[in-house]
Amino acid sequence: MQPDWRISEQGDLMSGELEGDWDVLKKPGLNGILGALVCLFYWGLEVKGNGKRYQGWEGLVEDFTLVLQHLI
């Protein structure tokens, strides 16, 4: 659920890449942004206070916030 230009050749997310066409993410429905937000919410409940895994979740929440700011 990322634009192609945010994925490296190795398949990793390049979270620092923010300038590009975001229209690919403007999709309503169950597989849209709300679905991703719900996944992050439940993942956060699961890893709450769980050390290293929690740090990974925080990074994705920060990236999700930046993406939402670019979509507005």
C-alpha positions in Angstrom: 0.0 0.0 0.0 2.8 2.3 -1.0 3.5 4.2 -4.2 6.2 2.5 -6.3 8.5 5.4 -5.9 8.7 4.8 -2.1 9.9 1.2 -2.4 13.6 0.5 -3.0 14.9 -2.0 -5.5 15.4 -4.4 -2.5 11.7 -4.0 -1.6 12.3 -1.8 1.5 10.2 1.2 2.4 12.1 4.5 1.8 10.3 6.5 4.5 12.3 9.6 3.7 10.9 9.8 0.2 7.9 12.1 0.5 7.9 14.0 -2.8 5.9 12.3 -5.5 2.4 11.4 -6.7 0.3 10.4 -3.8 -2.9 9.8 -5.8 -2.4 6.0 -5.8 -3.3 6.1 -2.0 -6.5 8.0 -2.5 -8.8 4.9 -2.3 -11.9 4.8 -0.2 -13.4 1.6 1.2 -12.2 -1.3 3.4 -8.8 -1.4 1.8 -8.2 2.4 2.1 -6.4 4.6 4.6 -8.9 3.9 7.3 -8.1 0.2 7.1 -4.4 1.0 7.5 -5.1 3.2 10.5 -7.2 0.4 12.2 -4.3 -2.0 11.6 -1.9 0.4 13.3 -4.2 0.8 16.2 -4.5 -2.9 16.9 -0.8 -3.5 16.3 -0.1 -0.7 18.9 -2.4 -2.4 21.4 -0.5 -5.7 20.9 3.0 -4.3 21.2 2.3 -1.7 23.9 5.3 -1.6 26.2 7.0 -4.4 24.3 10.5 -2.8 23.8 12.1 -3.2 20.4 8.9 -4.2 18.5 7.2 -1.1 19.9 9.9 1.1 18.4 9.2 -0.3 14.9 5.5 0.5 15.4 6.3 4.1 16.4 8.4 4.6 13.2 5.5 3.4 11.1 3.0 5.7 12.9 5.4 8.6 12.2 5.5 7.7 8.5 1.8 7.2 8.4 1.3 10.7 9.8 3.7 12.2 7.2 1.8 10.4 4.4 -1.5 11.8 5.7 -0.1 15.3 5.8 0.9 14.9 2.1 -2.5 13.6 1.2 -4.3 16.6 2.6 
